[in-house]
Amino acid sequence: MSGPVSGPPTGLRVGLGQLRDIRKPFVDALLAERARGGPFAGFHDFVRRTDPRLVDLRALIRSAASIPWPTAAPGRSCSSGS
């Protein structure tokens, strides 16, 4: 288990237990790759390093689509840093 996150928020963090329909072998491979190569730099790095099967990507997309994303105030962006 990793320690507390320090510094400004850089994205949405969701525990793997919150994601539905994610296969255990994929979660095991994801955790092993993160332990081996450190935190993922972004989604493209995540896909490159974990090489998920289509079923896993679909489950991740469905799970992400069901997360209540924060909304921006009028005239402001939700993105961090840009």
Buried (B, 14 or more C-beta within 10 A) or exposed (E): EEEEEEEEEEEEEEEEEEBEEBEEEBBEBBEEBBEEEEEBEEEEEBEEBBEBEEEBEEBBEEBEEEEEEEEEEEEEEEEEEE
